[in-house]
Every structure is written in structure tokens, then in C-alpha cells.
Amino acid sequence: MDSPSSNIRIATLADLDELVRLESVFPTDHMSRGSFRRLLRRGRADILVYDEGQGVWGNAVLLYRRGSAGARLYSLVVHPGHRGRGIAHALLSAAEQAALARGCTRLTLEVRCDNEKALALYRSRGYLPVRRMEDYYEDRAPALRMSKQFVAPPGTAAPLPRKAGL
């Protein structure tokens, strides 16, 4: 069996339906089809997908600001039926790699304070809490902003594969 990282690639417009489908996993704060389309078309975002060839089962959305050494992990989701297989770890690694490839040295994110599994993942990967933000989500749940500083050894960041023909 392939490792989860071998199934990660950059999303394309052909993935829109799958990306929107995955958004239903979140209880609130769903990204719209239009938002995904804009992010896929603009140069300051990366959407990474976990694709086994029979559907997209996870994604990570990264945002970049011109002139900033930081990137933002806007979203990381794995379909509930595919959790526990290392997909979130692989997507997070790929997100860090993508940020490094763009010259970023810091990755920040927000996570629901009640999402223990996500908090454990981020902590295990060296993300540190920066601050708690009350009423952050649509349902007024608080979020924890976390950040990780990283520096890549020279020559280690490589671009992720794109879907053939797109």
C-alpha cells in the first residue's frame, strides 16, 4: 500500500465538486464553491488534495500574503470514513512543504478549541498556541491560533505533482 503522502497533489478546477463535498464535514463555516474556484485560480493560495484515484478524501487550503514570510493553513479536512490512516499528518506535511517552497518560514492556523484530535495533531507537529479567540466561528465557538516556525534545509522543498492534463 502507498504511503498517504504519495496520494497528495495540487487541486485543480476539476476537483471542485469533491472539495465542496468535503466541506460538509465541518459543522459550520463552509467554504463556498465560488471561494474554492477563486482560490484555485489565484496565485496566492494552494489547495492540496488527498486523492486515491477514486475520490478526494482530504484537503488542505493554504493562503499566502505578498511580502510575508508566513503562510496560513486556512483549512485541513479528512473525510470521517478515512480518518486514522495518517492522511491528516501527510496533508500537514505537504502544506508545510508547499509553504517552504514559496519561501515561508512560519505557518499559522486557527482550530476549534473543542477539536481535541486536531489540537493533538498540531501539537505533535510542533505548533504552539499563540492566543485564544472567543466567538471566532459562525456558531460562536472559540478558536485557538497556533503557529510553527520552520526553516528548510537547502534543496529540500519540491513542488507537489499536478493532475495530468490539467
C-alpha positions in Angstrom: 0.0 0.0 0.0 1.2 3.5 -0.9 2.0 5.9 1.9 -0.6 8.7 2.3 1.9 11.3 1.1 2.1 9.6 -2.3 -1.6 10.4 -2.9 -1.3 14.2 -2.3 -1.3 16.6 -5.2 -2.3 20.2 -6.1 -6.0 20.6 -6.7 -7.4 21.8 -10.0 -10.8 23.1 -11.1 -11.8 19.6 -11.9 -11.8 18.9 -8.1 -14.4 21.5 -7.2 -17.3 19.0 -6.6 -15.1 16.9 -4.3 -13.8 20.0 -2.4 -17.4 21.2 -1.8 -18.5 17.7 -0.8 -15.7 17.6 1.8 -16.8 20.9 3.3 -19.9 19.2 4.7 -17.7 17.5 7.3 -17.4 20.9 9.1 -20.4 21.7 11.4 -20.3 25.4 10.4 -18.2 27.9 8.3 -18.4 26.1 5.0 -16.3 27.4 2.1 -18.4 28.0 -1.0 -17.9 26.7 -4.5 -17.1 30.2 -5.6 -14.5 30.6 -2.8 -12.8 27.4 -3.9 -12.9 28.5 -7.5 -11.3 31.9 -6.7 -8.6 30.2 -4.6 -7.8 27.7 -7.3 -7.4 30.5 -9.9 -5.3 33.0 -7.9 -1.6 32.7 -7.3 -1.5 33.3 -3.6 -3.2 30.1 -2.5 -2.6 26.3 -2.7 -5.2 23.7 -2.3 -3.7 20.2 -1.7 -5.9 17.1 -2.0 -5.5 13.6 -0.9 -6.7 11.5 -3.9 -6.5 7.7 -4.1 -7.9 7.8 -7.7 -11.5 7.0 -6.5 -12.3 10.3 -4.9 -10.7 13.1 -2.9 -10.8 12.2 0.8 -9.0 15.1 2.3 -7.7 18.6 1.6 -5.6 21.4 3.0 -6.0 25.0 2.0 -3.0 27.4 2.3 -3.1 31.1 1.9 -0.2 33.4 1.2 0.2 37.2 1.5 2.6 39.0 -0.8 5.7 40.1 1.1 5.0 37.9 4.1 7.3 35.2 5.4 4.2 33.5 6.8 1.5 31.2 5.4 -1.9 30.4 6.8 -3.4 27.0 6.9 -6.9 28.0 6.3 -8.4 24.6 6.4 -7.5 20.9 6.8 -10.1 18.2 6.5 -10.2 14.5 6.1 -13.4 12.6 5.3 -14.6 10.8 8.5 -14.6 7.4 6.8 -10.9 7.8 6.0 -9.5 9.1 9.3 -6.9 7.2 11.3 -4.8 6.4 8.3 -2.2 9.2 8.5 -3.9 11.4 5.9 -4.1 14.5 8.1 -0.4 14.1 9.0 0.5 13.7 5.3 -1.6 16.7 4.3 0.0 18.8 7.1 3.5 17.8 6.0 2.6 18.6 2.4 1.2 22.0 3.5 4.5 22.8 5.3 6.4 21.7 2.2 4.3 23.9 -0.1 4.8 26.9 2.3 8.6 26.3 2.4 8.6 26.1 -1.4 7.2 29.6 -1.5 9.8 30.9 0.9 7.7 30.9 4.0 9.3 30.3 7.4 6.1 30.3 9.5 2.7 28.6 9.3 -0.2 29.7 11.3 -3.7 28.3 11.7 -6.9 28.5 13.8 -8.5 25.4 15.3 -11.7 25.0 17.3 -10.8 24.7 21.0 -13.1 21.6 21.3 -11.3 19.8 18.4 -9.1 17.6 20.5 -7.8 15.4 17.7 -6.8 18.4 15.6 -5.2 20.0 18.6 -3.2 16.9 19.3 -2.1 16.6 15.7 -0.8 20.2 15.6 0.9 20.0 19.0 2.6 16.8 18.0 4.0 18.6 14.9 5.4 21.5 16.9 2.6 24.1 16.6 2.4 26.3 19.6 -0.6 28.3 20.9 -0.5 32.0 20.2 -3.8 33.1 21.5 -7.4 32.1 22.1 -10.1 33.9 20.2 -13.6 33.9 21.5 -16.7 33.8 19.2 -14.4 33.0 16.3 -16.6 30.6 14.4 -20.1 31.0 12.9 -21.6 29.1 15.8 -19.7 31.4 18.3 -17.2 28.6 19.3 -13.8 29.8 20.3 -10.6 29.1 18.3 -7.0 28.7 19.3 -4.5 30.4 16.9 -1.4 28.2 16.6 1.9 28.8 14.8 5.0 27.0 13.9 8.4 28.4 12.8 10.4 26.3 10.4 13.4 26.5 8.2 14.0 24.0 5.4 17.5 22.6 4.7 18.6 23.9 1.3 17.2 22.0 -1.6 14.5 20.0 0.3 11.3 21.8 -0.8 10.0 20.4 -4.0 6.7 21.2 -5.7 3.8 18.8 -5.4 2.5 17.0 -8.5 -0.4 18.4 -10.5 -3.1 16.2 -12.1 -2.1 15.1 -15.5 -3.7 17.0 -18.4 -5.0 19.9 -16.3 
